[in-house]
Amino acid sequence: MVLRNPSTSQLADSLGLNDNIDNSSLHDLIIVGAGPAGLAAAVYAASEGIDALVMESHAPGGRRDNRDACDGKDSSTTAVRPRA
């Protein structure tokens, strides 16, 4: 599949990051925010065998990962479930 200028949501869908949340399943940990700390927590949780669900409103990576430079300008930040 070739994506030309995809939106963040389209890219996440094609990578399998926008999985539907199964309301009947129980998670060990829910992490709100997929910025650097949230992603680090998800990786650590997965490495320990913890079933973690990461909730994010815009794009994984947070502010610093979505900018070309750390210039102090503000920017914005989808439900992402880390793959163990």
Secondary structure, DSSP 4 states (H G I P E B T S, - for coil): ---SS--HHHHHHHTT--PPP-TTS--SEEEE--SHHHHHHHHHHHHTT--EEEE-SS-TTHHHHTSSS--S-------B----
